[in-house]
Amino acid sequence: MAFGSFDQKNGSASPMTEINMVPLIDVMLVLLVIFIITAPLMAHSIKIDLPQVSSKPVEQEPVIIDLAMDKSGTIYWNDEPVEQNDLREMFVNEGKQDPQPELRIRADADTRYEALAQVLSMAKGSGLKKLGFITQPGSESAVGGSENARDSGAGKPQAGAAAASTDTDAAATPAQ
């Protein structure tokens, strides 16, 4: 091996300043051999003659339940008024379906949080997993002040508003 030494036989007292390339070349050759051995194994595949079929994908319309709440606490199931006692049974029946329908909740801006939390708790307890909140887009100044939101109509139940989907676990957590 070529290591520097301090002997005076060569006439210089300084160590050898060259890099020893032999260990680097050894490592490179080992890696090259490993690559040469493993590369054909990765490229090897089994030829299979797969059957050809022509079919259309099943296009199933998603079932959407529109649940609206006004400021007096009246609950509407697809624009039909329902009692809160019947609501739990309706949630259970819908939760048993496969695929589960999406529950979209529209609530008035003045709806009590307690009433909304009870509905969310019933939906979670019945096994519904797809849950969305319908909101109406408003100006950024309306987000900060509640009076601006009331004046612009933001938060009032309207059929053409956008949906914000959430998970039942996240939405029903405050109700527990």
C-alpha positions as CSV (number, residue, x, y, z in Angstrom):
1,M,0.0,0.0,0.0
2,A,1.1,3.5,-0.7
3,F,1.1,5.3,2.6
4,G,3.2,8.4,3.3
5,S,6.2,7.9,5.6
6,F,8.7,10.2,7.3
7,D,11.9,8.2,6.6
8,Q,14.8,10.1,5.3
9,K,15.8,7.5,2.7
10,N,14.0,9.2,-0.3
11,G,15.5,12.5,0.6
12,S,12.2,14.3,1.6
13,A,10.8,14.6,5.1
14,S,7.2,15.2,3.9
15,P,4.4,12.7,3.7
16,M,3.1,11.4,0.3
17,T,0.3,13.7,-0.9
18,E,-1.3,11.4,-3.5
19,I,-4.7,9.8,-3.0
20,N,-4.7,6.0,-2.9
21,M,-7.2,5.0,-5.6
22,V,-7.0,1.2,-5.1
23,P,-9.8,1.0,-2.3
24,L,-12.1,3.3,-4.3
25,I,-11.6,1.1,-7.4
26,D,-12.3,-2.0,-5.4
27,V,-15.6,-0.7,-4.1
28,M,-16.6,0.5,-7.6
29,L,-15.9,-3.0,-9.1
30,V,-17.9,-4.7,-6.3
31,L,-20.9,-2.4,-7.0
32,L,-20.5,-3.0,-10.8
33,V,-20.6,-6.8,-10.3
34,I,-23.7,-6.5,-8.0
35,F,-25.4,-4.4,-10.6
36,I,-24.5,-6.8,-13.4
37,I,-25.9,-9.7,-11.5
38,T,-29.2,-8.1,-10.3
39,A,-30.1,-6.1,-13.4
40,P,-31.3,-9.1,-15.5
41,L,-33.4,-10.3,-12.5
42,M,-35.3,-7.0,-12.3
43,A,-36.0,-6.9,-16.1
44,H,-37.2,-10.5,-16.2
45,S,-40.9,-10.9,-16.5
46,I,-43.4,-13.6,-17.2
47,K,-45.3,-13.3,-20.5
48,I,-49.0,-13.9,-19.8
49,D,-51.7,-13.7,-22.5
50,L,-54.5,-11.8,-20.7
51,P,-58.1,-12.2,-21.9
52,Q,-59.6,-9.3,-23.7
53,V,-63.0,-8.1,-22.6
54,S,-65.1,-5.1,-23.6
55,S,-67.3,-3.7,-20.9
56,K,-68.4,-0.4,-19.7
57,P,-67.6,0.8,-16.2
58,V,-70.6,0.8,-13.9
59,E,-71.7,4.4,-13.6
60,Q,-73.7,4.7,-10.4
61,E,-75.1,8.1,-9.5
62,P,-74.2,9.0,-5.9
63,V,-77.2,9.2,-3.6
64,I,-77.3,12.6,-1.8
65,I,-79.5,13.5,1.2
66,D,-80.1,17.2,1.6
67,L,-80.7,18.0,5.3
68,A,-81.6,21.6,6.0
69,M,-82.1,23.3,9.4
70,D,-83.6,26.7,9.8
71,K,-83.1,29.1,12.7
72,S,-86.2,27.8,14.6
73,G,-84.7,24.2,14.6
74,T,-87.0,22.7,12.0
75,I,-85.3,19.9,10.1
76,Y,-86.0,19.3,6.4
77,W,-85.0,15.9,4.8
78,N,-84.8,16.5,1.0
79,D,-87.1,19.6,1.4
80,E,-89.7,17.6,3.4
81,P,-90.1,18.6,7.1
82,V,-89.3,15.7,9.6
83,E,-89.4,15.4,13.3
84,Q,-86.1,14.9,15.2
85,N,-87.5,11.6,16.7
86,D,-87.9,10.2,13.1
87,L,-84.5,11.5,12.1
88,R,-82.5,8.8,14.0
89,E,-84.4,6.0,12.3
90,M,-83.9,7.6,8.9
91,F,-80.1,7.9,9.5
92,V,-79.9,4.2,10.6
93,N,-81.8,3.1,7.4
94,E,-79.5,5.2,5.2
95,G,-76.4,4.0,7.0
96,K,-77.2,0.4,6.2
97,Q,-77.2,1.0,2.4
98,D,-74.3,0.1,0.2
99,P,-72.9,2.4,-1.0
100,Q,-73.7,4.9,1.7
101,P,-75.4,8.1,0.6
102,E,-73.7,11.5,1.2
103,L,-75.4,13.6,3.9
104,R,-75.2,17.3,3.0
105,I,-76.2,19.6,5.8
106,R,-77.4,23.2,5.2
107,A,-78.0,25.3,8.3
108,D,-79.1,28.8,8.8
109,A,-76.6,31.2,10.2
110,D,-78.7,31.7,13.3
111,T,-79.2,28.0,14.0
112,R,-78.3,27.0,17.5
113,Y,-75.0,25.0,17.6
114,E,-76.6,22.6,20.1
115,A,-79.3,21.5,17.5
116,L,-76.6,21.0,14.8
117,A,-74.4,19.1,17.2
118,Q,-77.3,16.7,18.0
119,V,-77.9,16.0,14.4
120,L,-74.2,15.4,13.8
121,S,-74.1,13.0,16.8
122,M,-77.1,11.1,15.5
123,A,-75.5,10.8,12.0
124,K,-72.3,9.5,13.5
125,G,-74.1,7.1,15.9
126,S,-76.1,5.6,13.0
127,G,-73.0,4.8,11.0
128,L,-73.1,7.5,8.3
129,K,-69.5,8.2,7.1
130,K,-70.0,10.6,4.2
131,L,-70.9,14.0,5.5
132,G,-70.8,17.5,3.9
133,F,-71.7,21.0,4.9
134,I,-73.3,23.3,2.4
135,T,-72.0,26.9,2.6
136,Q,-72.5,30.0,0.4
137,P,-69.4,31.7,-0.8
138,G,-69.1,35.2,0.5
139,S,-66.7,38.1,0.5
140,E,-63.6,38.0,2.7
141,S,-65.0,40.9,4.7
142,A,-68.1,38.8,5.5
143,V,-65.9,36.1,7.1
144,G,-64.8,38.3,9.9
145,G,-68.0,39.9,10.9
146,S,-71.3,38.1,11.6
147,E,-73.4,41.2,10.7
148,N,-71.9,41.3,7.2
149,A,-72.6,37.5,6.8
150,R,-76.2,38.0,7.8
151,D,-76.7,40.9,5.4
152,S,-75.2,39.0,2.4
153,G,-77.3,35.9,3.1
154,A,-74.3,33.7,3.8
155,G,-75.1,30.6,5.8
156,K,-78.9,30.6,4.9
157,P,-80.0,27.3,3.5
158,Q,-80.1,27.5,-0.3
159,A,-80.1,24.7,-2.8
160,G,-77.4,26.0,-5.2
161,A,-74.6,26.4,-2.6
162,A,-71.2,24.7,-2.6
163,A,-70.5,21.7,-0.4
164,A,-67.6,21.3,2.0
165,S,-67.0,17.6,2.8
166,T,-65.7,16.4,6.1
167,D,-65.4,13.1,7.9
168,T,-68.0,12.2,10.5
169,D,-65.4,11.7,13.2
170,A,-64.0,15.2,12.8
171,A,-67.5,16.8,12.5
172,A,-69.1,15.1,15.5
173,T,-66.2,15.4,17.9
174,P,-67.5,18.6,19.6
175,A,-70.9,16.9,20.2
176,Q,-69.4,14.1,22.4
